[in-house]
Amino acid sequence: MGESPAPESGEPSAARTSAAGGAGPFRHLAELLALTAFAIAQPVLDVTGRAPDFFLYRQANRNEMRLFVALVVLLPPLALWVTELVVGLVSRKAARFLHLAYAGILFAAIVVQVGKKLGLFTGIPLGILAVLAGAGIALLLGEKRGFRQAVLYATPAPLVFALLFVFTAPAGALVRGAEVDRGRGRVIANRPPVVFLFLDEFPLRALLDGKGQIDATLYPNFARLQKISNWYPNATGVTGWTPFAAPAMLRGKYPEKAVAASYILYPETLFTFLSGQYEMRAYETIAELCPPGFCHSVAAGREVGMRALTKDTVDLTEELMSPYKSKKATTEQFVEDGVQVAKQAGEGKKPPDAQARFGEVAKNQPNRLGPFLADLKPMPQPNLHFMHLLLPHSPWHYLPSGNEYQRWPPSFPPEKPDPTKPKHTTPSEPLDSLIAKQRLLLQTAYLDNQMGVMLDRMEETGLLDQALLIVTADHGTGIEPRTKARQMDDANPADLAWVPLFVKEPGQKTGRTDDRNAMHVDLLPTIADVLNTEVPWKMDGVSLLGPPRQEQQKVWYDVPGVRKTIDPAKWRDKVRLGYAAEIAKPGREGLFAVGPHKDLVGKKVSELTVGAPSPATADMHQMVESLDDVDPARARVPAALFGSLDRPMGTESTWLVASVNGTIAGAIAAVPSDGTWKFLGMVNDKYFTKGKADIGIWSVEGSTLHRLNLKP
């Protein structure tokens, strides 16, 4: 009497209840540390650790990166633990249940990630498996002391994953690197303003006519720049990857190592060379080569800092924990990682396309250009104005008029991969390739307009006469059918390596053409030559204003440290043939007239011979809504027409034409695609008016048009 009965075998004792329930809060914290480490910290730190660009894009400094790591490993377990403590104040039993639920959810997340990596299945089946596994783990944790003990052994995992990030991951080098010293250059007596416009994915062939000259009809402002500067039509980049190209341009050295484009890893650049002598304004994108405190670094068009990092991390975590393949492809946005590119290329694998955050930044190019232009004026202190502008870089969606058009999916209708065929980053069909060239030319004409705005601004303020102005691009792009976009192959050097390069010296009034073997490593030596000073480190380049190099071969690096050579004589004739002369009629409106029926473009349908309707039907897919309510005043028009056809248009790819409000406005490519047919093409936006657009898709037989049925 008065004594409590001894617990029956199998009934949890007070000690067991304390261990598994709410009476052992620090043990619960240890378990949560272990489980969140594998469910959240490890995968997040793995993805971001392999992508230094994730941090460079958000301009995260060292302290922010350290805080990021601490939050990833500590915030989830602490947040879960605190909620348990709060619930435990009301009910220890409820707190115990909540703890086991957390454990089950975290283990389910681990199963989801493992399942997606193994690639066995995704979606609902994977979700069901994860839920069952999570429930089983919750039961084990609640009933089996040995299992709880095993989980506790993993408590140091957060510290291990954090240390691996800092000391082994490519992004960790941004935390470990040494501080950068100011004043790397010598005293500069002559200090003219320097304006450096760094364009992206810009083949020289996009600027040229059929005779190797800048097409002044298409690009009057680039022609205007040529008339007052030194133009180097034999200029080439040294790599197809921006994280390697930017340091090469700004250091005067060939790519040596596969590391992120960060000031920590590249302490010797144009920015440190001019520091102490110049005020510097830098608009970088996926690089951060100008050290904080040296530059007025501007991230126009995007959020930066810890807030942006947190938002990105939440999106990434949601994707990692979902059993479905994400349509946002958050992890795939972090692919332009120099180390991974070099590693995969060195193993003979196709490196990932260079799309790290480019799609997001590309949406805001005019916004990024505005603040840069506002600063282009003489100032008491000499200034360096540096701008990395993602034009005419894809995605192509600007027209010469300044209007924007909707982007079609990169592969549509969706094509099933063929494991027997090699993967390519450029179109596999000649007609696809021709449309790609057309869209690049249209966006280049838009860029030419922006170049005119910049030159006008500099002329109005007097900066154009005073400044050293450099305009170039990091690389071109493989755009011919079945060639690589960023890696050198046997067919793409003319498109990938040769880029525009203009150098206008201070006070220069008359342009000249210099056909020397110019390469991007020559840019910093040229700047030093104009400033009449010396760069205090050894460079591979030579000044473009001094004696030309004797070597005629071009140098190229798909992988830093692995040198390739290009014989320019082999590619000279192809480089001189501009895309516009190859595919279109002269003039900007001629850019909409491509293909064999280009002479029909601009003519009214009522003036042409119209035959019986075609039996084929064109399905415009998601475009129908935009065609019902067109308003050119919104600066967005449905100028890109794309969809599928319900029957073949012949035995091979062919050309159709499209009309807008009764006028033939452009050419349409019809190509077979995985057992069906797709069509895609551009129409001149000047034919759109406010309201519903009357769109016609026509096949052409001889001189007769046959209208396809348009499926709403």
C-alpha positions as CSV (number, residue, x, y, z in Angstrom):
1,M,0.0,0.0,0.0
2,G,1.3,3.5,-0.9
3,E,4.1,2.1,-3.2
4,S,3.8,2.5,-6.9
5,P,3.8,-0.7,-8.8
6,A,6.9,-1.6,-10.8
7,P,6.5,-0.9,-14.5
8,E,5.6,-3.9,-16.6
9,S,8.1,-5.2,-19.1
10,G,7.9,-3.1,-22.2
11,E,6.3,-0.1,-20.6
12,P,8.5,3.0,-20.8
13,S,10.2,4.0,-17.6
14,A,10.6,7.5,-16.5
15,A,14.1,7.5,-17.8
16,R,12.8,6.2,-21.2
17,T,10.1,8.7,-21.3
18,S,12.6,11.4,-20.5
19,A,14.8,10.2,-23.4
20,A,12.0,9.9,-25.9
21,G,9.6,12.5,-24.7
22,G,9.7,16.1,-23.6
23,A,11.7,15.6,-20.5
24,G,15.0,15.4,-22.3
25,P,15.2,18.7,-24.3
26,F,18.9,18.7,-24.9
27,R,18.8,15.2,-26.2
28,H,16.0,16.3,-28.5
29,L,18.2,19.2,-29.7
30,A,21.1,16.7,-30.4
31,E,18.8,14.5,-32.5
32,L,17.4,17.5,-34.4
33,L,21.0,18.7,-35.1
34,A,21.8,15.3,-36.6
35,L,18.7,14.9,-38.7
36,T,18.6,18.4,-40.1
37,A,22.3,18.1,-40.9
38,F,21.5,15.3,-43.4
39,A,18.1,16.5,-44.5
40,I,18.9,20.2,-45.0
41,A,22.5,21.4,-44.2
42,Q,24.4,18.8,-46.3
43,P,22.4,19.1,-49.5
44,V,22.2,22.9,-49.3
45,L,25.9,23.3,-48.6
46,D,26.7,20.7,-51.3
47,V,24.8,22.6,-54.0
48,T,25.9,26.1,-53.0
49,G,29.4,25.0,-52.2
50,R,29.9,23.7,-55.7
51,A,28.7,27.1,-57.1
52,P,30.7,30.1,-56.0
53,D,28.6,32.1,-58.5
54,F,25.7,31.6,-56.1
55,F,27.4,34.0,-53.7
56,L,29.1,36.2,-56.3
57,Y,25.8,36.9,-58.0
58,R,24.4,38.1,-54.7
59,Q,27.6,40.0,-53.8
60,A,27.9,38.2,-50.5
61,N,30.9,39.2,-48.5
62,R,32.9,36.9,-46.2
63,N,30.9,37.7,-43.1
64,E,27.7,37.1,-44.9
65,M,29.0,33.7,-46.2
66,R,30.0,32.7,-42.7
67,L,26.6,33.8,-41.4
68,F,25.0,31.8,-44.2
69,V,26.8,28.6,-43.2
70,A,25.9,29.1,-39.6
71,L,22.2,29.7,-40.4
72,V,22.0,26.7,-42.7
73,V,23.4,24.3,-40.0
74,L,21.9,25.8,-36.9
75,L,18.6,27.7,-37.7
76,P,16.5,24.7,-38.7
77,P,17.2,22.5,-35.6
78,L,17.0,25.5,-33.2
79,A,13.7,26.6,-34.7
80,L,12.2,23.1,-34.4
81,W,13.6,22.7,-30.9
82,V,12.2,26.0,-29.7
83,T,8.7,25.1,-30.9
84,E,9.0,21.8,-29.0
85,L,9.9,23.6,-25.9
86,V,6.9,26.0,-26.2
87,V,4.5,23.1,-26.8
88,G,6.1,21.2,-23.9
89,L,5.1,24.0,-21.6
90,V,1.5,23.0,-22.3
91,S,1.8,19.3,-22.8
92,R,4.9,17.0,-22.6
93,K,3.0,14.3,-24.4
94,A,2.2,16.7,-27.3
95,A,5.9,17.8,-27.3
96,R,7.0,14.2,-27.6
97,F,4.6,13.6,-30.5
98,L,5.8,16.8,-32.2
99,H,9.5,15.7,-31.8
100,L,8.8,12.3,-33.4
101,A,6.8,14.0,-36.2
102,Y,9.8,16.3,-36.9
103,A,12.1,13.3,-37.0
104,G,9.8,11.5,-39.5
105,I,9.5,14.5,-41.8
106,L,13.3,15.1,-41.8
107,F,14.0,11.5,-42.6
108,A,11.3,11.5,-45.3
109,A,13.2,14.5,-46.8
110,I,16.4,12.5,-46.8
111,V,14.7,9.6,-48.6
112,V,13.3,12.0,-51.2
113,Q,16.8,13.4,-52.0
114,V,18.4,10.0,-52.2
115,G,15.6,8.8,-54.4
116,K,15.9,11.7,-56.8
117,K,19.7,11.2,-57.0
118,L,19.3,7.5,-57.7
119,G,16.8,8.4,-60.4
120,L,14.6,5.4,-59.9
121,F,11.4,7.3,-59.7
122,T,10.0,10.7,-58.6
123,G,6.6,12.2,-57.8
124,I,3.9,10.4,-56.0
125,P,5.6,7.0,-55.7
126,L,8.7,8.6,-54.2
127,G,6.5,10.7,-51.9
128,I,4.7,7.6,-50.6
129,L,8.0,5.8,-50.0
130,A,9.3,8.8,-48.1
131,V,6.3,9.1,-45.9
132,L,6.4,5.4,-45.1
133,A,10.1,5.5,-44.3
134,G,9.6,8.7,-42.2
135,A,6.8,7.0,-40.2
136,G,9.0,4.0,-39.6
137,I,11.9,6.1,-38.4
138,A,9.6,8.0,-36.0
139,L,8.4,4.7,-34.5
140,L,12.0,3.5,-34.1
141,L,13.1,6.7,-32.5
142,G,10.2,6.5,-30.1
143,E,10.6,2.8,-29.1
144,K,14.2,1.8,-29.6
145,R,16.9,3.1,-27.3
146,G,19.6,1.7,-29.6
147,F,18.3,3.6,-32.5
148,R,18.2,6.8,-30.5
149,Q,21.7,6.3,-29.5
150,A,22.8,5.8,-33.1
151,V,21.2,9.1,-34.1
152,L,23.1,10.8,-31.3
153,Y,26.3,9.6,-32.7
154,A,25.6,11.8,-35.8
155,T,25.3,15.0,-33.7
156,P,28.6,16.4,-34.9
157,A,27.4,16.2,-38.5
158,P,26.5,19.9,-38.8
159,L,30.1,20.9,-37.8
160,V,31.6,18.4,-40.2
161,F,29.5,19.7,-43.1
162,A,30.3,23.3,-42.3
163,L,34.0,22.5,-42.2
164,L,33.8,20.6,-45.5
165,F,32.1,23.7,-47.1
166,V,34.8,26.1,-45.8
167,F,37.9,23.9,-46.5
168,T,37.0,21.7,-49.5
169,A,34.2,23.3,-51.5
170,P,35.0,25.7,-54.3
171,A,32.8,28.4,-52.7
172,G,34.7,27.9,-49.4
173,A,37.7,29.6,-51.1
174,L,35.8,32.8,-51.0
175,V,35.9,32.6,-47.2
176,R,39.5,31.4,-46.9
177,G,41.3,33.8,-49.3
178,A,43.6,36.5,-48.3
179,E,42.8,40.2,-48.1
180,V,43.5,42.3,-51.1
181,D,45.9,45.2,-51.0
182,R,45.3,48.6,-52.5
183,G,47.5,50.4,-54.9
184,R,48.8,47.6,-57.0
185,G,49.7,50.0,-59.8
186,R,52.4,52.7,-60.0
187,V,51.6,56.4,-59.8
188,I,49.7,57.4,-62.9
189,A,50.4,61.0,-64.0
190,N,48.0,61.0,-67.0
191,R,44.7,59.8,-65.7
192,P,41.9,60.0,-68.3
193,P,38.5,58.5,-67.5
194,V,38.2,54.8,-68.4
195,V,34.9,53.3,-69.7
196,F,34.9,49.6,-70.1
197,L,31.7,48.0,-71.6
198,F,31.9,44.2,-71.4
199,L,29.2,42.6,-73.5
200,D,28.3,38.9,-73.5
201,E,27.8,36.1,-76.0
202,F,28.4,38.4,-79.0
203,P,30.0,36.8,-82.1
204,L,31.7,39.3,-84.4
205,R,29.8,37.8,-87.3
206,A,26.6,39.3,-85.9
207,L,28.0,42.8,-86.6
208,L,29.4,42.2,-90.1
209,D,28.1,42.5,-93.7
210,G,29.1,40.1,-96.5
211,K,32.5,41.9,-96.9
212,G,33.9,41.8,-93.4
213,Q,32.8,45.3,-92.6
214,I,30.4,46.5,-89.9
215,D,26.9,46.6,-91.3
216,A,26.2,50.3,-90.9
217,T,22.6,49.9,-92.1
218,L,21.8,47.4,-89.4
219,Y,24.1,48.9,-86.7
220,P,24.6,52.6,-87.3
221,N,25.9,53.2,-83.7
222,F,28.5,50.5,-83.8
223,A,29.6,52.0,-87.1
224,R,29.7,55.4,-85.4
225,L,31.9,53.9,-82.7
226,Q,34.2,52.4,-85.4
227,K,34.7,55.9,-87.0
228,I,36.3,57.3,-83.8
229,S,38.1,54.3,-82.4
230,N,40.6,51.5,-83.2
231,W,38.6,48.5,-84.4
232,Y,40.3,45.1,-84.3
233,P,38.4,42.7,-86.6
234,N,40.9,39.9,-85.8
235,A,40.2,40.0,-82.1
236,T,39.3,36.9,-80.2
237,G,38.4,35.8,-76.7
238,V,40.4,33.1,-74.9
239,T,37.6,31.0,-73.4
240,G,33.9,30.3,-73.8
241,W,33.1,30.6,-70.1
242,T,32.5,34.0,-68.5
243,P,34.1,33.1,-65.1
244,F,37.4,32.4,-66.9
245,A,37.0,35.1,-69.5
246,A,36.5,38.1,-67.1
247,P,39.7,37.5,-65.2
248,A,41.6,37.0,-68.4
249,M,40.5,40.3,-69.7
250,L,41.1,42.2,-66.4
251,R,44.4,40.5,-65.5
252,G,46.2,40.2,-68.9
253,K,46.8,36.5,-68.3
254,Y,45.5,33.3,-69.8
255,P,43.1,31.2,-67.7
256,E,45.3,29.2,-65.3
257,K,43.1,27.6,-62.8
258,A,39.4,26.7,-62.5
259,V,38.3,29.0,-59.6
260,A,35.5,31.4,-59.2
261,A,35.8,34.9,-60.6
262,S,36.3,36.6,-57.2
263,Y,38.7,39.3,-56.0
264,I,39.7,36.9,-53.2
265,L,41.1,34.4,-55.7
266,Y,42.2,37.0,-58.3
267,P,43.8,39.8,-56.2
268,E,45.6,41.2,-59.3
269,T,43.1,42.8,-61.7
270,L,42.4,46.1,-63.4
271,F,40.5,47.1,-60.3
272,T,43.4,46.6,-57.9
273,F,45.8,48.1,-60.5
274,L,43.8,51.4,-60.6
275,S,42.9,51.4,-56.9
276,G,44.1,54.5,-55.1
277,Q,44.3,56.4,-58.4
278,Y,40.7,56.1,-59.6
279,E,37.2,56.1,-58.3
280,M,35.6,53.0,-59.6
281,R,32.0,52.1,-60.4
282,A,31.5,48.4,-61.3
283,Y,28.4,46.7,-62.6
284,E,29.3,43.1,-62.4
285,T,27.1,40.1,-62.9
286,I,28.3,36.6,-61.9
287,A,31.8,37.9,-61.1
288,E,33.0,40.0,-58.1
289,L,36.5,41.0,-59.2
290,C,36.3,44.4,-57.7
291,P,36.9,44.2,-54.0
292,P,34.3,45.8,-51.7
293,G,35.5,49.1,-50.6
294,F,37.5,49.6,-53.9
295,C,34.4,50.1,-56.1
296,H,31.0,51.6,-55.9
297,S,29.7,48.1,-56.9
298,V,26.2,48.2,-58.2
299,A,23.8,45.3,-58.6
300,A,21.1,47.0,-60.7
301,G,18.2,44.7,-61.4
302,R,18.7,42.2,-58.6
303,E,18.7,41.9,-54.9
304,V,22.0,41.3,-53.1
305,G,23.2,40.5,-49.6
306,M,21.9,38.3,-46.9
307,R,18.3,38.8,-47.6
308,A,18.7,37.7,-51.2
309,L,20.8,34.7,-50.1
310,T,18.1,33.7,-47.6
311,K,15.4,33.8,-50.2
312,D,17.5,31.7,-52.6
313,T,18.2,29.2,-49.9
314,V,14.5,28.8,-49.0
315,D,13.7,28.2,-52.7
316,L,16.6,25.7,-53.0
317,T,15.5,23.8,-49.9
318,E,11.9,23.6,-51.2
319,E,13.2,22.1,-54.4
320,L,15.5,19.6,-52.7
321,M,12.7,18.4,-50.4
322,S,10.1,18.0,-53.1
323,P,9.6,14.5,-54.6
324,Y,8.9,16.1,-58.0
325,K,11.4,17.4,-60.5
326,S,11.3,21.2,-60.1
327,K,10.1,23.3,-63.1
328,K,12.1,26.2,-61.6
329,A,15.3,24.2,-61.7
330,T,16.8,26.3,-58.8
331,T,19.8,24.0,-58.5
332,E,20.5,24.3,-62.3
333,Q,20.8,28.0,-62.0
334,F,24.1,27.5,-60.1
335,V,25.9,25.7,-63.0
336,E,28.4,28.3,-64.2
337,D,30.9,27.1,-61.7
338,G,34.4,27.2,-63.1
339,V,35.6,24.2,-61.1
340,Q,32.8,22.0,-62.2
341,V,33.1,23.1,-65.8
342,A,36.8,22.3,-65.9
343,K,36.3,19.0,-64.1
344,Q,33.6,17.8,-66.5
345,A,35.4,19.1,-69.6
346,G,38.6,17.4,-68.4
347,E,36.7,14.1,-68.1
348,G,35.4,14.5,-71.6
349,K,31.9,15.3,-70.5
350,K,29.8,18.2,-71.8
351,P,30.1,21.1,-69.4
352,P,26.8,22.6,-68.3
353,D,25.5,25.5,-70.3
354,A,26.6,28.8,-68.9
355,Q,23.3,29.9,-67.5
356,A,24.1,30.7,-63.9
357,R,21.6,33.3,-63.0
358,F,21.8,34.8,-66.5
359,G,18.2,34.2,-67.2
360,E,17.2,36.2,-64.1
361,V,19.6,39.1,-64.9
362,A,18.8,39.2,-68.6
363,K,15.2,40.3,-67.7
364,N,16.5,43.6,-66.5
365,Q,19.2,44.7,-68.9
366,P,17.7,48.1,-69.7
367,N,17.3,48.7,-65.9
368,R,21.0,47.8,-65.4
369,L,22.1,50.1,-68.2
370,G,20.2,53.2,-66.9
371,P,22.3,53.8,-63.7
372,F,25.5,53.1,-65.6
373,L,24.7,55.7,-68.2
374,A,23.7,58.3,-65.5
375,D,27.3,58.1,-64.1
376,L,28.9,58.7,-67.5
377,K,30.1,62.2,-67.0
378,P,33.4,64.0,-66.2
379,M,34.2,64.0,-62.4
380,P,36.9,65.8,-60.3
381,Q,38.5,62.4,-59.6
382,P,39.3,60.1,-62.5
383,N,36.8,57.4,-62.8
384,L,36.7,53.8,-64.1
385,H,33.2,53.0,-65.3
386,F,32.9,49.2,-65.7
387,M,29.8,47.4,-67.0
388,H,29.1,43.7,-67.7
389,L,26.0,43.9,-69.9
390,L,24.2,40.6,-70.8
391,L,23.5,41.7,-74.3
392,P,23.1,40.3,-76.9
393,H,23.2,37.2,-74.7
394,S,20.3,34.8,-74.9
395,P,17.5,34.6,-74.0
396,W,16.8,36.6,-77.1
397,H,13.6,38.6,-76.6
398,Y,14.2,42.2,-77.7
399,L,13.4,43.7,-81.1
400,P,15.1,46.6,-82.9
401,S,12.0,48.7,-82.2
402,G,12.6,48.4,-78.4
403,N,9.6,46.1,-78.0
404,E,10.0,42.8,-76.2
405,Y,8.4,39.5,-77.3
406,Q,7.5,36.4,-75.4
407,R,10.2,33.7,-75.3
408,W,9.4,30.3,-76.5
409,P,10.6,27.2,-74.6
410,P,14.1,26.1,-75.6
411,S,12.8,22.7,-76.6
412,F,9.3,22.6,-77.8
413,P,7.2,20.6,-78.3
414,P,9.1,18.7,-75.6
415,E,11.4,16.2,-77.2
416,K,12.2,12.8,-75.8
417,P,16.0,12.4,-75.4
418,D,17.6,9.9,-77.8
419,P,20.4,8.1,-75.9
420,T,21.9,7.0,-79.2
421,K,22.5,10.6,-80.3
422,P,25.0,13.0,-78.8
423,K,23.7,16.0,-76.9
424,H,24.3,19.4,-78.3
425,T,23.8,22.9,-77.0
426,T,23.0,24.4,-80.4
427,P,20.0,23.6,-82.7
428,S,20.2,20.3,-84.5
429,E,18.2,21.5,-87.5
430,P,19.5,24.0,-90.0
431,L,16.2,25.9,-90.0
432,D,16.3,26.1,-86.2
433,S,19.8,27.5,-86.5
434,L,18.8,30.1,-89.0
435,I,16.0,31.3,-86.7
436,A,18.5,31.4,-83.9
437,K,20.7,33.7,-86.0
438,Q,17.8,35.9,-86.8
439,R,16.8,36.3,-83.2
440,L,20.4,37.1,-82.3
441,L,20.6,39.8,-85.0
442,L,17.3,41.3,-83.9
443,Q,18.6,41.6,-80.3
444,T,21.9,42.9,-81.6
445,A,20.0,45.7,-83.4
446,Y,18.4,46.5,-80.0
447,L,21.8,46.6,-78.4
448,D,22.9,49.0,-81.2
449,N,20.2,51.3,-80.0
450,Q,21.6,51.2,-76.5
451,M,25.1,51.8,-77.8
452,G,23.7,55.0,-79.4
453,V,22.2,56.1,-76.1
454,M,25.6,55.6,-74.4
455,L,27.6,57.4,-77.1
456,D,25.1,60.3,-77.0
457,R,25.4,60.5,-73.2
458,M,29.2,60.5,-73.4
459,E,29.2,63.1,-76.1
460,E,26.8,65.4,-74.3
461,T,28.9,65.4,-71.1
462,G,32.2,65.6,-72.9
463,L,33.3,62.2,-71.6
464,L,33.5,60.7,-75.1
465,D,36.4,62.9,-76.1
466,Q,38.2,62.6,-72.7
467,A,37.9,58.9,-72.0
468,L,39.6,55.7,-72.9
469,L,36.7,53.7,-74.1
470,I,36.8,49.9,-74.5
471,V,33.9,47.9,-75.9
472,T,34.2,44.1,-76.3
473,A,32.5,40.8,-75.4
474,D,33.8,37.8,-73.5
475,H,33.0,35.3,-76.2
476,G,30.7,34.4,-79.0
477,T,28.5,31.4,-79.3
478,G,28.3,28.2,-81.4
479,I,25.2,28.7,-83.4
480,E,25.6,26.5,-86.4
481,P,23.7,23.2,-86.4
482,R,25.1,20.5,-84.2
483,T,28.0,22.4,-82.8
484,K,28.9,23.2,-79.2
485,A,27.8,26.5,-77.8
486,R,30.8,27.2,-75.5
487,Q,33.4,24.5,-76.1
488,M,35.7,24.7,-79.1
489,D,35.0,22.0,-81.7
490,D,35.9,21.5,-85.4
491,A,33.1,23.7,-86.7
492,N,32.5,26.6,-84.3
493,P,35.7,28.7,-83.9
494,A,34.4,31.5,-86.3
495,D,31.3,31.9,-84.1
496,L,32.7,31.3,-80.7
497,A,36.2,32.9,-80.7
498,W,35.9,36.1,-82.8
499,V,34.3,39.0,-80.9
500,P,33.9,42.7,-81.4
501,L,36.7,44.9,-80.0
502,F,36.9,48.7,-80.1
503,V,39.5,50.8,-78.3
504,K,38.9,54.6,-78.4
505,E,41.9,56.5,-77.1
506,P,41.5,59.8,-75.2
507,G,41.1,62.6,-77.7
508,Q,40.9,60.3,-80.7
509,K,38.8,61.7,-83.5
510,T,39.4,59.3,-86.4
511,G,39.0,55.6,-86.4
512,R,41.4,53.0,-87.9
513,T,41.1,49.3,-88.6
514,D,43.9,47.2,-87.1
515,D,44.0,43.6,-88.3
516,R,46.6,42.4,-85.9
517,N,46.3,39.2,-83.9
518,A,44.4,40.7,-80.9
519,M,43.3,38.7,-77.9
520,H,41.6,39.5,-74.7
521,V,44.8,39.2,-72.6
522,D,45.9,42.4,-74.5
523,L,43.3,44.6,-72.9
524,L,45.1,45.4,-69.6
525,P,48.5,46.0,-71.2
526,T,46.7,48.4,-73.6
527,I,45.1,50.3,-70.7
528,A,48.5,50.6,-69.0
529,D,50.0,51.8,-72.3
530,V,47.4,54.6,-72.6
531,L,47.9,55.6,-68.9
532,N,51.7,55.6,-69.5
533,T,52.4,53.3,-66.6
534,E,53.4,49.6,-66.0
535,V,51.4,46.8,-64.5
536,P,53.3,45.3,-61.5
537,W,52.8,41.7,-62.4
538,K,53.8,39.6,-65.4
539,M,51.2,39.4,-68.1
540,D,50.7,37.2,-71.2
541,G,49.2,40.0,-73.3
542,V,50.8,42.9,-75.2
543,S,49.6,46.4,-75.8
544,L,47.3,46.8,-78.9
545,L,48.9,50.2,-79.4
546,G,52.5,48.9,-79.6
547,P,54.2,46.5,-82.0
548,P,51.9,43.5,-82.9
549,R,52.8,40.1,-81.7
550,Q,54.6,37.9,-84.3
551,E,52.6,34.8,-83.5
552,Q,49.5,34.5,-85.7
553,Q,47.9,31.5,-84.0
554,K,45.0,32.1,-81.6
555,V,45.0,30.7,-78.1
556,W,41.9,29.1,-76.5
557,Y,41.1,27.5,-73.2
558,D,38.1,25.3,-72.8
559,V,39.7,24.2,-69.5
560,P,42.0,26.6,-67.6
561,G,45.6,25.6,-68.0
562,V,44.8,23.4,-71.0
563,R,45.9,25.4,-74.1
564,K,44.4,25.0,-77.6
565,T,45.4,26.8,-80.7
566,I,43.3,28.1,-83.6
567,D,44.6,28.8,-87.1
568,P,42.9,32.1,-88.1
569,A,43.7,31.6,-91.8
570,K,41.3,28.6,-91.7
571,W,38.4,30.7,-90.4
572,R,39.1,34.2,-91.9
573,D,36.6,33.9,-94.8
574,K,33.8,32.5,-92.6
575,V,34.3,35.2,-90.0
576,R,34.0,37.9,-92.7
577,L,30.7,36.6,-93.8
578,G,28.2,38.2,-91.4
579,Y,25.0,36.4,-90.4
580,A,22.8,39.1,-91.9
581,A,24.2,38.8,-95.4
582,E,23.9,35.0,-95.1
583,I,20.3,34.8,-94.1
584,A,18.3,38.0,-94.6
585,K,17.5,40.9,-96.8
586,P,19.3,44.2,-96.2
587,G,18.2,46.6,-93.5
588,R,16.5,46.2,-90.1
589,E,13.2,45.3,-91.6
590,G,15.0,42.8,-93.8
591,L,15.9,40.8,-90.6
592,F,12.3,39.6,-90.7
593,A,12.7,38.4,-94.3
594,V,14.6,35.1,-94.2
595,G,14.2,31.8,-96.0
596,P,13.3,31.1,-99.7
597,H,10.1,33.3,-99.6
598,K,11.8,36.4,-98.2
599,D,10.5,38.5,-101.2
600,L,6.9,38.0,-100.0
601,V,7.6,39.7,-96.6
602,G,6.1,43.1,-96.5
603,K,3.5,42.4,-99.2
604,K,-0.3,42.5,-98.5
605,V,-2.0,39.1,-98.8
606,S,-4.7,40.8,-100.9
607,E,-2.0,41.5,-103.6
608,L,-0.9,37.8,-103.7
609,T,-2.5,34.7,-105.2
610,V,-4.4,32.7,-102.6
611,G,-5.4,29.1,-103.3
612,A,-7.5,26.6,-101.5
613,P,-7.0,26.3,-97.7
614,S,-4.3,23.8,-96.6
615,P,-5.5,20.6,-94.9
616,A,-3.0,21.2,-92.1
617,T,-3.8,22.8,-88.8
618,A,-1.4,24.9,-86.8
619,D,-1.8,24.8,-83.0
620,M,-0.4,28.0,-81.4
621,H,-0.2,26.5,-77.9
622,Q,0.1,29.1,-75.1
623,M,0.2,32.0,-77.6
624,V,-3.6,32.3,-78.2
625,E,-4.3,34.5,-75.2
626,S,-1.7,37.1,-76.1
627,L,-3.0,37.2,-79.7
628,D,-6.4,38.1,-78.5
629,D,-5.3,41.3,-76.7
630,V,-2.4,42.9,-78.4
631,D,-1.3,46.4,-77.3
632,P,2.0,47.7,-78.8
633,A,1.9,50.5,-76.2
634,R,2.8,47.9,-73.6
635,A,6.2,47.5,-75.4
636,R,5.5,43.7,-75.5
637,V,4.2,42.0,-78.6
638,P,3.7,38.4,-79.8
639,A,6.3,38.7,-82.5
640,A,7.6,35.1,-82.0
641,L,5.1,32.6,-83.4
642,F,5.5,29.0,-82.4
643,G,3.5,25.8,-82.1
644,S,2.9,22.4,-83.6
645,L,1.4,21.1,-86.9
646,D,-1.0,18.2,-87.1
647,R,0.6,16.7,-90.2
648,P,3.9,16.7,-92.1
649,M,4.5,19.6,-94.5
650,G,6.7,17.4,-96.7
651,T,9.5,14.9,-96.4
652,E,11.9,17.3,-94.7
653,S,12.0,20.7,-93.1
654,T,10.4,23.5,-95.0
655,W,9.4,27.2,-94.9
656,L,6.1,28.8,-94.3
657,V,5.2,32.4,-94.1
658,A,3.0,34.3,-91.5
659,S,0.7,37.3,-92.0
660,V,-0.2,39.9,-89.4
661,N,-3.4,41.9,-90.0
662,G,-3.3,41.1,-93.7
663,T,0.4,41.6,-94.4
664,I,3.1,39.0,-94.8
665,A,5.2,39.8,-91.8
666,G,7.8,37.1,-91.5
667,A,9.0,33.6,-92.3
668,I,8.2,30.5,-90.4
669,A,10.4,27.4,-90.2
670,A,8.5,24.1,-90.1
671,V,10.6,21.1,-88.9
672,P,10.0,17.5,-87.9
673,S,10.4,17.0,-84.1
674,D,10.2,13.6,-82.4
675,G,7.4,12.2,-84.6
676,T,5.5,15.4,-84.9
677,W,6.1,18.8,-86.5
678,K,6.8,22.1,-84.9
679,F,6.9,25.6,-86.4
680,L,8.7,28.7,-85.2
681,G,9.5,32.1,-86.6
682,M,9.5,35.9,-86.2
683,V,7.2,38.5,-87.5
684,N,7.7,42.3,-87.9
685,D,6.1,43.9,-84.9
686,K,5.2,47.1,-86.9
687,Y,2.1,45.3,-88.2
688,F,0.5,44.8,-84.9
689,T,-2.3,47.2,-83.8
690,K,-4.2,47.4,-80.6
691,G,-6.8,44.6,-80.1
692,K,-7.0,41.1,-81.5
693,A,-4.3,40.2,-84.0
694,D,-5.4,38.5,-87.2
695,I,-2.6,35.9,-87.6
696,G,-2.3,33.7,-90.7
697,I,0.1,30.8,-91.2
698,W,0.6,30.0,-94.9
699,S,2.3,27.3,-97.0
700,V,3.7,28.4,-100.3
701,E,3.5,26.4,-103.5
702,G,5.1,28.3,-106.4
703,S,3.5,31.7,-106.1
704,T,0.3,30.6,-104.4
705,L,-0.5,30.8,-100.7
706,H,-2.5,28.2,-98.8
707,R,-3.8,29.2,-95.4
708,L,-3.5,26.7,-92.6
709,N,-6.3,26.2,-90.2
710,L,-5.4,28.0,-86.9
711,K,-6.4,26.0,-83.8
712,P,-7.6,28.3,-81.0
